[in-house]
Amino acid sequence: KNASEKSGISHFLILAQAALESGWGKREILTAEGKSSHNLFGIKAGKSWKGPVTNIMTTEVINGESIKMRDDFRVYGSYEEAISDYIGLLTQNPRYKEVKHAPTPEIAARRLHQAGYATDPGYSDKLITLISQIRGSDSTVNNATVKAIQAYNIDLKDIF
């Protein structure tokens, strides 16, 4: 919630993307040692990344075909560090400048996808479905928060 308030990125988008990319914590990206990378958002380690990386199998959609390949992903020291880096990526990288200015989290999800965040052609639809589930009602939001807390075994209520 703090990151959302400081950045202008909807907390619904942040939570939906973390849920989608990690399968609510069930498909976390692990390091070679089997430890958590804390990479909630599936952020790859491009040439400019100077931190630690883990190389894992991933699926990309290229020319309409799902292709399995290995790629480097960023490793963080904590979930807070991952959220901070994600917010920095969306607010400082010109590629994602339209995400912050989206009037709704659903439009932000479309803009994120259009900017090339993911190769899955259904990525924004999946995010929008999760956003809808999360915001559905107060009980849905509470259930989503509880699910996130249980998935990560840390207290995320102060984060989201």
DSSP file with accessible surface (Angstrom, degrees, kcal/mol):
  #  RESIDUE AA STRUCTURE BP1 BP2  ACC     N-H-->O    O-->H-N    N-H-->O    O-->H-N    TCO  KAPPA ALPHA  PHI   PSI    X-CA   Y-CA   Z-CA
    1    1 A K     >        0   0  118      0, 0.0     4,-2.7     0, 0.0     5,-0.2   0.000 360.0 360.0 360.0 -40.6    0.0    0.0    0.0
    2    2 A N  H  >  +     0   0   96    156,-0.5     4,-2.4   157,-0.4     5,-0.2   0.921 360.0  48.7 -58.8 -47.9    2.9    2.3    0.8
    3    3 A A  H  > S+     0   0   25    156,-0.4     4,-1.9     1,-0.2     6,-0.4   0.891 111.8  50.6 -61.3 -38.7    4.5    1.6   -2.6
    4    4 A S  H  > S+     0   0   16      2,-0.2     4,-2.7     1,-0.2     5,-0.3   0.939 111.1  47.1 -64.2 -47.2    1.2    2.3   -4.3
    5    5 A E  H  < S+     0   0  127     -4,-2.7    -2,-0.2     1,-0.2    -1,-0.2   0.891 116.3  44.2 -64.6 -38.4    0.7    5.6   -2.5
    6    6 A K  H  < S+     0   0  174     -4,-2.4    -1,-0.2    -5,-0.2    -2,-0.2   0.812 124.1  33.3 -75.6 -29.9    4.2    6.8   -3.2
    7    7 A S  H  < S-     0   0    8     -4,-1.9    -2,-0.2    -5,-0.2    -3,-0.2   0.705  95.5-125.0-101.3 -25.3    4.3    5.7   -6.8
    8    8 A G     <  +     0   0   46     -4,-2.7     2,-0.5     1,-0.3    -4,-0.1   0.441  66.5 133.6  87.9  -0.8    0.8    6.1   -8.1
    9    9 A I        -     0   0    2     -6,-0.4    -1,-0.3    -5,-0.3    -2,-0.2  -0.731  66.3-106.8 -83.8 129.2    0.7    2.5   -9.2
   10   10 A S     >  -     0   0   29     -2,-0.5     4,-2.2     1,-0.2     3,-0.3  -0.257  13.7-140.0 -58.7 133.9   -2.5    0.8   -8.1
   11   11 A H  H  > S+     0   0   64      1,-0.2     4,-2.6     2,-0.2     5,-0.3   0.798 104.7  61.6 -65.3 -24.5   -2.2   -1.6   -5.2
   12   12 A F  H  > S+     0   0   39      2,-0.2     4,-2.5     1,-0.2    -1,-0.2   0.920 106.1  44.8 -65.6 -41.6   -4.7   -3.8   -7.1
   13   13 A L  H  > S+     0   0    0     -3,-0.3     4,-2.8     2,-0.2     5,-0.3   0.930 113.0  51.2 -66.3 -44.5   -2.3   -4.1  -10.0
   14   14 A I  H  X S+     0   0    3     -4,-2.2     4,-2.3     2,-0.2     5,-0.2   0.950 115.2  41.2 -58.6 -50.0    0.7   -4.7   -7.6
   15   15 A L  H  X S+     0   0   10     -4,-2.6     4,-2.6     1,-0.2    -1,-0.2   0.926 115.2  50.9 -67.0 -42.3   -1.1   -7.5   -5.8
   16   16 A A  H  X S+     0   0    0     -4,-2.5     4,-2.8    -5,-0.3    -2,-0.2   0.918 112.0  47.1 -62.5 -41.6   -2.6   -9.0   -8.9
   17   17 A Q  H  X S+     0   0    0     -4,-2.8     4,-2.9     2,-0.2     5,-0.3   0.920 112.0  49.0 -70.1 -39.7    0.8   -9.1  -10.7
   18   18 A A  H  X S+     0   0    2     -4,-2.3     4,-1.7    -5,-0.3     7,-0.3   0.921 113.7  48.2 -62.5 -41.2    2.5  -10.6   -7.7
   19   19 A A  H  X>S+     0   0    4     -4,-2.6     5,-1.6    -5,-0.2     4,-1.1   0.933 115.2  44.2 -64.3 -45.3   -0.2  -13.2   -7.4
   20   20 A L  H  <5S+     0   0   33     -4,-2.8     3,-0.4     1,-0.2    -2,-0.2   0.943 115.1  46.6 -66.2 -48.3   -0.1  -14.1  -11.1
   21   21 A E  H  <5S+     0   0   55     -4,-2.9    -1,-0.2     1,-0.2    -2,-0.2   0.786 125.1  30.6 -68.3 -27.8    3.7  -14.2  -11.4
   22   22 A S  H  <>S-     0   0    2     -4,-1.7     5,-3.0    -5,-0.3     4,-0.4   0.388 102.3-119.6-112.2   2.6    4.2  -16.3   -8.3
   23   23 A G  T ><5S-     0   0   13     -4,-1.1     3,-1.5    -3,-0.4    -3,-0.2   0.936  80.0 -52.4  58.2  45.2    1.0  -18.4   -8.3
   24   24 A W  T 3 <S-     0   0   31     -5,-1.6    -1,-0.2    -6,-0.3    -5,-0.1   0.864 110.4 -49.6  54.5  37.9    0.2  -16.9   -4.9
   25   25 A G  T > 5S+     0   0   14     -7,-0.3     3,-0.6    -6,-0.2    -1,-0.3   0.418 121.7 103.9  87.6  -2.4    3.6  -17.9   -3.7
   26   26 A K  T < 5S+     0   0  171     -3,-1.5    -3,-0.2    -4,-0.4    -2,-0.1   0.653  85.5  38.6 -87.4 -16.3    3.3  -21.5   -4.9
   27   27 A R  T 3 <S+     0   0  156     -5,-3.0    -1,-0.2     2,-0.0    -4,-0.1  -0.266  81.1 164.6-127.1  47.6    5.6  -21.0   -7.9
   28   28 A E    <   -     0   0   44     -3,-0.6     2,-0.4    -6,-0.1    12,-0.1  -0.318  45.0-108.0 -65.5 146.8    8.2  -18.7   -6.5
   29   29 A I        -     0   0   20     10,-0.4     8,-2.2    27,-0.0    10,-0.4  -0.636  41.6-156.0 -74.6 125.9   11.4  -18.3   -8.5
   30   30 A L  B     -A   36   0A  84     -2,-0.4     6,-0.2     6,-0.2     2,-0.1  -0.741  10.6-121.7-105.7 155.4   14.2  -20.1   -6.6
   31   31 A T    >   -     0   0   20      4,-3.0     3,-2.3    -2,-0.3    23,-0.1  -0.322  41.3 -94.7 -80.5 173.8   17.9  -19.6   -6.6
   32   32 A A  T 3  S+     0   0   97      1,-0.3    -1,-0.1     2,-0.1    22,-0.1   0.800 129.3  56.5 -60.2 -26.0   20.3  -22.4   -7.5
   33   33 A E  T 3  S-     0   0  146      2,-0.1    -1,-0.3     3,-0.0     3,-0.1   0.414 121.9-108.6 -85.0  -1.0   20.5  -23.1   -3.8
   34   34 A G  S <  S+     0   0   48     -3,-2.3     2,-0.2     1,-0.3    -2,-0.1   0.605  76.5 132.1  84.3  12.6   16.7  -23.6   -3.6
   35   35 A K        -     0   0  144      1,-0.1    -4,-3.0     2,-0.0    -1,-0.3  -0.577  66.2 -86.9 -94.6 160.8   16.2  -20.3   -1.7
   36   36 A S  B     -A   30   0A  31     -6,-0.2    -6,-0.2    -2,-0.2    -1,-0.1  -0.389  22.5-158.7 -65.8 137.2   13.6  -17.7   -2.5
   37   37 A S        -     0   0    0     -8,-2.2    39,-3.2    -2,-0.1    41,-0.2   0.524  29.2-136.9 -85.9 -10.4   14.6  -15.1   -5.0
   38   38 A H        +     0   0   44     -9,-0.3     2,-1.7     1,-0.2    44,-0.1   0.623  54.4 147.7  60.1  15.4   11.9  -12.8   -3.5
   39   39 A N    >   +     0   0    5    -10,-0.4     3,-0.9     1,-0.2   -10,-0.4  -0.585  16.4 169.4 -84.2  83.3   11.1  -12.0   -7.2
   40   40 A L  T 3  S+     0   0    3     -2,-1.7   -19,-0.2     1,-0.2   -18,-0.2   0.688  72.0  45.4 -66.2 -22.1    7.4  -11.5   -6.9
   41   41 A F  T 3  S-     0   0    0     -3,-0.1    -1,-0.2   -20,-0.1    -2,-0.1   0.296 105.2-114.9-114.3   8.9    7.0  -10.0  -10.3
   42   42 A G    <   +     0   0   12     -3,-0.9     2,-0.5     1,-0.2    -2,-0.1   0.874  48.7 178.1  62.3  39.0    9.0  -12.3  -12.6
   43   43 A I        -     0   0    8     31,-0.1    31,-2.3     1,-0.1    -1,-0.2  -0.629  20.3-137.3 -82.7 125.0   11.5   -9.5  -13.4
   44   44 A K  B     -B   73   0B  69     -2,-0.5     2,-1.0    29,-0.3    29,-0.3  -0.360  15.1-116.7 -76.8 158.6   14.3  -10.7  -15.7
   45   45 A A        -     0   0   16     27,-2.3    27,-0.2     9,-0.2    -1,-0.1  -0.803  40.7-176.0 -98.7  93.9   17.9   -9.7  -15.2
   46   46 A G    >   -     0   0   44     -2,-1.0     3,-1.4     1,-0.1    -3,-0.0  -0.089  46.4 -80.1 -77.3-174.0   18.8   -7.7  -18.2
   47   47 A K  T 3  S+     0   0  206      1,-0.3    -1,-0.1     3,-0.0    -2,-0.0   0.795 128.5  55.5 -61.0 -30.1   22.2   -6.2  -19.1
   48   48 A S  T 3  S+     0   0   96      2,-0.0     2,-0.4     0, 0.0    -1,-0.3   0.663  81.5 104.7 -81.1 -12.8   21.7   -3.3  -16.8
   49   49 A W    <   +     0   0   49     -3,-1.4    -4,-0.0     1,-0.1     4,-0.0  -0.527  42.7 178.6 -74.0 124.8   21.0   -5.4  -13.7
   50   50 A K        +     0   0  180     -2,-0.4    -1,-0.1     2,-0.0     3,-0.1   0.431  51.8  87.4-104.8  -2.8   24.0   -5.5  -11.4
   51   51 A G  S    S-     0   0   31      1,-0.2    25,-0.1     0, 0.0    -2,-0.0  -0.170  90.3 -62.9 -89.2-174.5   22.6   -7.6   -8.6
   52   52 A P        -     0   0   82      0, 0.0    23,-2.1     0, 0.0     2,-0.3  -0.277  52.6-161.7 -67.9 155.2   22.5  -11.4   -8.1
   53   53 A V  E     -C   74   0B  70     21,-0.2     2,-0.4    -3,-0.1    21,-0.2  -0.899  14.2-150.9-133.9 161.8   20.6  -13.6  -10.6
   54   54 A T  E     -C   73   0B   9     19,-2.1    19,-2.8    -2,-0.3     2,-0.6  -0.991  16.3-139.9-131.7 140.5   19.1  -17.1  -10.9
   55   55 A N  E     +C   72   0B  67     -2,-0.4     2,-0.3    17,-0.2    17,-0.2  -0.906  34.6 161.2-105.1 118.6   18.8  -18.9  -14.1
   56   56 A I  E     -C   71   0B  39     15,-2.4    15,-2.3    -2,-0.6     2,-0.3  -0.871  44.1 -94.3-133.0 165.9   15.6  -20.9  -14.5
   57   57 A M  E     +C   70   0B  98     -2,-0.3     2,-0.3    13,-0.2    13,-0.3  -0.627  49.5 171.1 -78.4 135.2   13.4  -22.5  -17.1
   58   58 A T  E     -C   69   0B  28     11,-3.4    11,-2.8    -2,-0.3     2,-0.5  -0.912  30.3-122.8-139.9 164.8   10.6  -20.2  -18.3
   59   59 A T  E     -C   68   0B  62     -2,-0.3     2,-0.3     9,-0.2     9,-0.2  -0.965  27.1-178.9-115.0 127.9    8.0  -20.2  -21.0
   60   60 A E  E     -C   67   0B  20      7,-2.7     7,-3.4    -2,-0.5     2,-0.7  -0.924  25.6-131.0-121.0 148.7    7.8  -17.4  -23.6
   61   61 A V  E     +C   66   0B  31     -2,-0.3     2,-0.5     5,-0.2     5,-0.2  -0.907  31.7 175.0-101.3 114.8    5.4  -16.9  -26.4
   62   62 A I  E >   -C   65   0B  71      3,-2.8     3,-2.0    -2,-0.7    -2,-0.0  -0.989  69.5 -13.6-125.4 123.0    7.3  -16.2  -29.6
   63   63 A N  T 3  S-     0   0  162     -2,-0.5    -1,-0.2     1,-0.3     3,-0.1   0.876 130.1 -53.7  51.9  41.3    5.4  -15.9  -32.9
   64   64 A G  T 3  S+     0   0   71      1,-0.2     2,-0.4    -3,-0.1    -1,-0.3   0.442 116.6 111.7  79.2  -0.5    2.4  -17.4  -31.3
   65   65 A E  E <   - C   0  62B 133     -3,-2.0    -3,-2.8     2,-0.0     2,-0.5  -0.895  67.3-128.8-110.0 136.0    4.3  -20.5  -30.0
   66   66 A S  E     - C   0  61B  90     -2,-0.4     2,-0.4    -5,-0.2    -5,-0.2  -0.706  32.7-174.0 -79.4 122.7    5.0  -21.3  -26.4
   67   67 A I  E     - C   0  60B  64     -7,-3.4    -7,-2.7    -2,-0.5     2,-0.4  -0.982  18.9-140.4-124.9 129.5    8.7  -22.0  -26.1
   68   68 A K  E     + C   0  59B 149     -2,-0.4     2,-0.3    -9,-0.2    -9,-0.2  -0.720  36.9 153.2 -86.7 134.6   10.5  -23.2  -23.0
   69   69 A M  E     - C   0  58B  59    -11,-2.8   -11,-3.4    -2,-0.4     2,-0.3  -0.974  43.1-107.2-153.7 162.9   13.9  -21.6  -22.4
   70   70 A R  E     + C   0  57B 142     -2,-0.3     2,-0.3   -13,-0.3   -13,-0.2  -0.756  41.9 166.1 -94.0 145.0   16.3  -20.7  -19.7
   71   71 A D  E     - C   0  56B  50    -15,-2.3   -15,-2.4    -2,-0.3     2,-0.4  -0.981  36.5-103.7-154.1 159.9   16.7  -17.1  -18.6
   72   72 A D  E     - C   0  55B  59     -2,-0.3   -27,-2.3   -17,-0.2     2,-0.3  -0.725  33.6-170.3 -89.5 134.9   18.2  -15.0  -15.8
   73   73 A F  E     -BC  44  54B   9    -19,-2.8   -19,-2.1    -2,-0.4   -29,-0.3  -0.921  29.0 -99.0-123.1 150.6   15.9  -13.5  -13.3
   74   74 A R  E     - C   0  53B  25    -31,-2.3     2,-0.4    -2,-0.3   -21,-0.2  -0.345  29.1-149.2 -68.5 145.4   16.7  -10.9  -10.6
   75   75 A V        -     0   0   18    -23,-2.1     2,-0.3   -37,-0.1   -37,-0.2  -0.968  14.4-166.6-117.1 131.5   17.3  -12.1   -7.0
   76   76 A Y        -     0   0    8    -39,-3.2   -37,-0.1    -2,-0.4     3,-0.1  -0.828  27.9-130.8-115.6 159.7   16.4   -9.8   -4.1
   77   77 A G  S    S-     0   0   58     -2,-0.3     2,-0.3     1,-0.1   -39,-0.1   0.644  88.8  -0.2 -81.4 -15.8   17.2   -9.8   -0.4
   78   78 A S  S  > S-     0   0   37    -41,-0.2     4,-1.8     1,-0.1    -1,-0.1  -0.980  72.3-104.3-162.2 166.7   13.6   -9.3    0.6
   79   79 A Y  H  > S+     0   0   14     -2,-0.3     4,-2.6     2,-0.2     5,-0.2   0.871 120.5  56.9 -66.8 -35.2   10.0   -8.9   -0.7
   80   80 A E  H  > S+     0   0  108      1,-0.2     4,-2.4     2,-0.2    -1,-0.2   0.910 106.1  49.5 -62.4 -40.9   10.3   -5.2    0.2
   81   81 A E  H  > S+     0   0   92      2,-0.2     4,-2.4     1,-0.2    -1,-0.2   0.902 110.7  50.6 -63.6 -40.6   13.3   -4.9   -2.0
   82   82 A A  H  X S+     0   0    0     -4,-1.8     4,-2.5     2,-0.2    -2,-0.2   0.914 110.9  47.8 -64.1 -44.1   11.5   -6.7   -4.9
   83   83 A I  H  X S+     0   0    9     -4,-2.6     4,-2.8     2,-0.2     5,-0.2   0.925 111.5  50.9 -64.0 -42.8    8.5   -4.3   -4.6
   84   84 A S  H  X S+     0   0   84     -4,-2.4     4,-2.4     1,-0.2    -2,-0.2   0.918 112.0  46.5 -60.9 -44.0   10.8   -1.3   -4.5
   85   85 A D  H  X S+     0   0   40     -4,-2.4     4,-2.7     2,-0.2    -1,-0.2   0.916 111.9  51.3 -66.3 -41.0   12.6   -2.5   -7.7
   86   86 A Y  H  X S+     0   0    0     -4,-2.5     4,-2.4     2,-0.2    -2,-0.2   0.937 111.1  47.6 -60.3 -46.6    9.3   -3.3   -9.4
   87   87 A I  H  X S+     0   0   20     -4,-2.8     4,-2.1     1,-0.2     5,-0.3   0.917 111.5  51.4 -62.9 -41.6    7.9    0.2   -8.6
   88   88 A G  H  X>S+     0   0   13     -4,-2.4     4,-2.6    -5,-0.2     5,-0.5   0.916 108.9  51.3 -60.1 -42.7   11.2    1.7   -9.8
   89   89 A L  H  X5S+     0   0   29     -4,-2.7     4,-1.5     1,-0.2     7,-0.3   0.935 114.0  43.0 -59.8 -46.4   10.9   -0.2  -13.1
   90   90 A L  H  <5S+     0   0    0     -4,-2.4    10,-0.4     1,-0.2    -1,-0.2   0.782 122.6  37.2 -74.7 -25.7    7.3    1.0  -13.7
   91   91 A T  H  <5S+     0   0   50     -4,-2.1    -2,-0.2    -5,-0.2    -1,-0.2   0.711 124.8  34.8 -99.7 -21.1    7.9    4.6  -12.7
   92   92 A Q  H  <5S+     0   0  158     -4,-2.6    -3,-0.2    -5,-0.3    -2,-0.2   0.684  95.2  84.6-107.9 -22.4   11.5    5.2  -14.1
   93   93 A N  S ><<S-     0   0   56     -4,-1.5     3,-2.1    -5,-0.5     4,-0.2  -0.735  70.1-145.5 -84.8 119.7   11.6    3.1  -17.3
   94   94 A P  G >  S+     0   0   96      0, 0.0     3,-1.5     0, 0.0     4,-0.3   0.784  94.6  71.6 -56.0 -25.8   10.1    5.2  -20.1
   95   95 A R  G 3  S+     0   0  135      1,-0.3     3,-0.2     2,-0.1    -5,-0.1   0.821 105.7  37.1 -58.0 -31.9    8.7    2.0  -21.6
   96   96 A Y  G X> S+     0   0   12     -3,-2.1     3,-1.8    -7,-0.3     4,-0.8   0.211  79.1 117.5-107.6  16.3    6.1    1.8  -18.8
   97   97 A K  H <> S+     0   0  125     -3,-1.5     4,-0.7     1,-0.3     3,-0.2   0.803  73.1  56.1 -59.1 -29.5    5.4    5.5  -18.4
   98   98 A E  H 34 S+     0   0   95     -4,-0.3    -1,-0.3    -3,-0.2     4,-0.3   0.693  93.0  70.7 -77.9 -16.0    1.7    5.1  -19.4
   99   99 A V  H X4 S+     0   0    4     -3,-1.8     3,-1.5     1,-0.2    -1,-0.2   0.946  96.4  50.2 -64.7 -46.7    1.1    2.5  -16.6
  100  100 A K  H 3< S+     0   0   89     -4,-0.8    -1,-0.2   -10,-0.4    -2,-0.2   0.835 110.5  49.9 -61.9 -33.3    1.3    5.1  -13.8
  101  101 A H  T 3< S+     0   0  129     -4,-0.7    -1,-0.3     7,-0.1    -2,-0.2   0.367  79.3 125.2 -91.8   6.1   -1.1    7.4  -15.5
  102  102 A A    <   -     0   0   19     -3,-1.5     6,-0.1    -4,-0.3    -3,-0.0  -0.435  59.7-140.0 -66.6 137.1   -3.8    4.8  -16.1
  103  103 A P  S    S+     0   0  100      0, 0.0    -1,-0.1     0, 0.0     3,-0.0   0.701  84.5  25.8 -73.3 -18.3   -7.2    5.9  -14.7
  104  104 A T  S  > S-     0   0   51      1,-0.1     4,-2.3   -94,-0.0     5,-0.1  -0.965  79.5-118.0-138.9 157.5   -8.0    2.3  -13.5
  105  105 A P  H  > S+     0   0   10      0, 0.0     4,-2.3     0, 0.0     5,-0.1   0.844 115.5  57.9 -64.6 -29.0   -5.9   -0.7  -12.5
  106  106 A E  H  > S+     0   0   45      2,-0.2     4,-1.8     1,-0.2     5,-0.1   0.925 108.1  44.3 -66.3 -43.1   -7.5   -2.6  -15.4
  107  107 A I  H  > S+     0   0   66      1,-0.2     4,-2.7     2,-0.2     5,-0.2   0.896 110.9  55.5 -67.8 -37.6   -6.3   -0.1  -17.9
  108  108 A A  H  X S+     0   0    5     -4,-2.3     4,-2.6     1,-0.2    -2,-0.2   0.908 105.5  52.7 -59.1 -40.7   -2.9   -0.1  -16.2
  109  109 A A  H  X S+     0   0    0     -4,-2.3     4,-2.1     2,-0.2    -1,-0.2   0.917 110.1  47.6 -61.8 -42.5   -2.8   -3.9  -16.7
  110  110 A R  H  X S+     0   0   97     -4,-1.8     4,-2.9     1,-0.2    -2,-0.2   0.924 113.1  48.0 -63.8 -44.4   -3.4   -3.4  -20.4
  111  111 A R  H  X S+     0   0   68     -4,-2.7     4,-1.9     2,-0.2    -2,-0.2   0.884 109.4  53.2 -65.4 -38.8   -0.8   -0.7  -20.7
  112  112 A L  H  <>S+     0   0    0     -4,-2.6     5,-1.8    -5,-0.2    -1,-0.2   0.935 113.2  43.6 -59.5 -46.3    1.7   -2.9  -18.8
  113  113 A H  H ><5S+     0   0   34     -4,-2.1     3,-1.9     1,-0.2     5,-0.3   0.926 111.4  53.1 -66.7 -44.6    1.1   -5.7  -21.3
  114  114 A Q  H 3<5S+     0   0  152     -4,-2.9    -1,-0.2     1,-0.3    -2,-0.2   0.822 102.6  59.8 -61.0 -30.3    1.2   -3.4  -24.3
  115  115 A A  T 3<5S-     0   0   25     -4,-1.9    -1,-0.3    -5,-0.2    -2,-0.2   0.530 124.8-103.7 -76.9  -5.5    4.5   -2.1  -23.2
  116  116 A G  T < 5S+     0   0   34     -3,-1.9    -3,-0.2    -4,-0.2    -2,-0.1   0.686  72.5 143.4  96.6  21.3    5.9   -5.6  -23.4
  117  117 A Y  S   <S+     0   0   31     -5,-1.8     2,-0.3     1,-0.1    -4,-0.2   0.873  75.6  15.6 -61.2 -36.3    6.1   -6.7  -19.8
  118  118 A A        -     0   0   22     -5,-0.3    -2,-0.1    -6,-0.2    -1,-0.1  -0.972  59.2-144.7-138.9 153.2    5.1  -10.3  -20.7
  119  119 A T        +     0   0   61     -2,-0.3   -59,-0.1   -60,-0.2    -1,-0.1   0.605  68.7 108.9 -91.9 -13.6    4.9  -12.4  -23.9
  120  120 A D    >   -     0   0   45      1,-0.2     3,-2.0   -61,-0.1     4,-0.3  -0.487  65.3-145.7 -64.0 119.7    1.8  -14.3  -22.9
  121  121 A P  T 3  S+     0   0   93      0, 0.0     3,-0.2     0, 0.0     4,-0.2   0.771  99.0  49.3 -63.0 -19.7   -1.0  -13.0  -25.1
  122  122 A G  T 3> S+     0   0   20      1,-0.2     4,-2.4     2,-0.1     5,-0.2   0.297  79.0 109.4 -99.2  11.9   -3.5  -13.4  -22.3
  123  123 A Y  H <> S+     0   0    9     -3,-2.0     4,-2.3     1,-0.2     5,-0.2   0.917  78.8  43.7 -58.0 -50.8   -1.4  -11.7  -19.7
  124  124 A S  H  > S+     0   0    7     -4,-0.3     4,-2.7    -3,-0.2    -1,-0.2   0.898 112.7  53.4 -67.0 -35.6   -3.5   -8.5  -19.3
  125  125 A D  H  > S+     0   0   80     -4,-0.2     4,-2.3     2,-0.2    -1,-0.2   0.909 109.1  49.6 -62.7 -40.1   -6.7  -10.6  -19.2
  126  126 A K  H  X S+     0   0   96     -4,-2.4     4,-2.1     2,-0.2    -2,-0.2   0.918 111.8  48.2 -64.5 -43.0   -5.3  -12.7  -16.4
  127  127 A L  H  X S+     0   0    0     -4,-2.3     4,-2.9    -5,-0.2    -2,-0.2   0.925 110.8  50.9 -62.3 -43.5   -4.3   -9.6  -14.4
  128  128 A I  H  X S+     0   0   36     -4,-2.7     4,-2.6     1,-0.2    -2,-0.2   0.895 108.2  52.3 -64.4 -38.4   -7.7   -8.1  -14.9
  129  129 A T  H  X S+     0   0   79     -4,-2.3     4,-2.2     2,-0.2    -1,-0.2   0.938 112.2  45.9 -61.4 -44.7   -9.4  -11.2  -13.7
  130  130 A L  H  X S+     0   0   23     -4,-2.1     4,-2.8     2,-0.2    -2,-0.2   0.911 111.0  52.4 -65.5 -42.0   -7.3  -11.2  -10.6
  131  131 A I  H  X S+     0   0    0     -4,-2.9     4,-2.8     1,-0.2     5,-0.2   0.937 109.9  49.8 -58.6 -44.4   -7.9   -7.5  -10.0
  132  132 A S  H  X S+     0   0   70     -4,-2.6     4,-1.2     1,-0.2    -1,-0.2   0.911 111.9  47.4 -61.4 -43.2  -11.6   -8.1  -10.3
  133  133 A Q  H  < S+     0   0  107     -4,-2.2     4,-0.4     2,-0.2    -1,-0.2   0.913 113.7  48.1 -64.2 -42.0  -11.4  -11.0   -7.8
  134  134 A I  H  < S+     0   0    5     -4,-2.8     3,-0.3     1,-0.2    -2,-0.2   0.916 119.8  36.2 -67.8 -42.2   -9.3   -8.9   -5.4
  135  135 A R  H  < S+     0   0  100     -4,-2.8    -1,-0.2    -5,-0.2    -2,-0.2   0.580  86.9 106.9 -89.4  -5.0  -11.6   -5.8   -5.5
  136  136 A G  S  < S-     0   0   54     -4,-1.2     2,-0.3    -5,-0.2    -1,-0.2   0.805  94.6 -28.3 -42.6 -48.9  -14.8   -7.8   -5.7
  137  137 A S     >  -     0   0   48     -4,-0.4     4,-2.5    -3,-0.3     5,-0.2  -0.966  68.4 -91.7-160.0 170.6  -15.9   -7.1   -2.2
  138  138 A D  H  > S+     0   0  136     -2,-0.3     4,-2.5     1,-0.2     5,-0.2   0.905 127.0  51.1 -58.0 -39.9  -14.4   -6.3    1.2
  139  139 A S  H  > S+     0   0   69      2,-0.2     4,-2.8     1,-0.2    -1,-0.2   0.882 108.4  52.2 -68.0 -33.7  -14.4  -10.0    2.0
  140  140 A T  H  > S+     0   0   44      2,-0.2     4,-2.8     1,-0.2    -2,-0.2   0.935 110.0  48.2 -65.8 -44.2  -12.7  -10.8   -1.3
  141  141 A V  H  X S+     0   0   39     -4,-2.5     4,-2.6     2,-0.2    -2,-0.2   0.949 113.4  47.5 -61.5 -44.7  -10.0   -8.2   -0.5
  142  142 A N  H  X S+     0   0   99     -4,-2.5     4,-2.6    -5,-0.2    -2,-0.2   0.922 112.6  48.7 -62.7 -42.9   -9.6   -9.7    3.0
  143  143 A N  H  X S+     0   0  108     -4,-2.8     4,-2.7     2,-0.2    -1,-0.2   0.899 111.3  50.7 -64.0 -39.4   -9.4  -13.2    1.6
  144  144 A A  H  X S+     0   0   10     -4,-2.8     4,-2.4     2,-0.2    -2,-0.2   0.919 111.4  47.6 -64.2 -42.6   -6.8  -12.2   -1.0
  145  145 A T  H  X S+     0   0   26     -4,-2.6     4,-2.7     2,-0.2    -2,-0.2   0.935 112.7  48.5 -64.2 -44.5   -4.7  -10.6    1.7
  146  146 A V  H  X S+     0   0   69     -4,-2.6     4,-2.8     1,-0.2     5,-0.2   0.930 111.1  51.1 -60.7 -43.5   -5.0  -13.6    3.9
  147  147 A K  H  X S+     0   0   94     -4,-2.7     4,-2.5     1,-0.2    -1,-0.2   0.911 111.2  48.1 -60.8 -43.0   -4.1  -15.9    1.0
  148  148 A A  H  X S+     0   0    2     -4,-2.4     4,-2.2     2,-0.2     6,-0.2   0.920 111.2  50.0 -64.1 -44.0   -1.0  -13.7    0.3
  149  149 A I  H  X>S+     0   0   46     -4,-2.7     4,-1.2     1,-0.2     5,-0.8   0.939 114.0  44.9 -60.7 -45.1    0.1  -13.7    3.9
  150  150 A Q  H  <5S+     0   0  133     -4,-2.8    -1,-0.2     1,-0.2    -2,-0.2   0.902 111.4  53.9 -66.0 -39.2   -0.2  -17.5    4.1
  151  151 A A  H  <5S+     0   0   29     -4,-2.5    -1,-0.2    -5,-0.2    -2,-0.2   0.889 118.6  32.8 -64.7 -38.6    1.5  -18.0    0.7
  152  152 A Y  H  <5S-     0   0   15     -4,-2.2    -1,-0.2     2,-0.2    -2,-0.2   0.509  95.5-135.1 -99.8  -4.3    4.6  -16.0    1.7
  153  153 A N  T  <5S+     0   0  143     -4,-1.2     2,-0.3    -3,-0.2    -3,-0.2   0.829  73.8  97.1  53.5  30.3    4.7  -16.8    5.4
  154  154 A I  S   <S-     0   0   58     -5,-0.8     2,-1.2    -6,-0.2    -2,-0.2  -0.936  89.9 -92.7-136.6 168.0    5.3  -13.2    6.2
  155  155 A D        +     0   0   74     -2,-0.3     3,-0.5     1,-0.2     4,-0.1  -0.673  46.6 166.4 -86.7  96.6    3.0  -10.4    7.3
  156  156 A L    >>  +     0   0    1     -2,-1.2     4,-2.6   -11,-0.2     3,-1.3   0.513  53.1  93.5 -87.5  -3.5    2.1   -8.7    4.0
  157  157 A K  T 34 S+     0   0  123      1,-0.3    -1,-0.2     2,-0.2    -2,-0.1   0.812  87.3  49.8 -64.4 -24.1   -0.8   -6.7    5.5
  158  158 A D  T 34 S+     0   0  123     -3,-0.5  -156,-0.5     1,-0.1    -1,-0.3   0.672 112.9  47.5 -83.1 -17.8    1.6   -3.8    6.0
  159  159 A I  T <4        0   0   24     -3,-1.3  -157,-0.4     1,-0.2  -156,-0.4   0.878 360.0 360.0 -87.4 -44.4    2.9   -4.0    2.4
  160  160 A F     <        0   0   29     -4,-2.6    -1,-0.2  -159,-0.2    -4,-0.0  -0.837 360.0 360.0-108.6 360.0   -0.5   -4.2    0.6
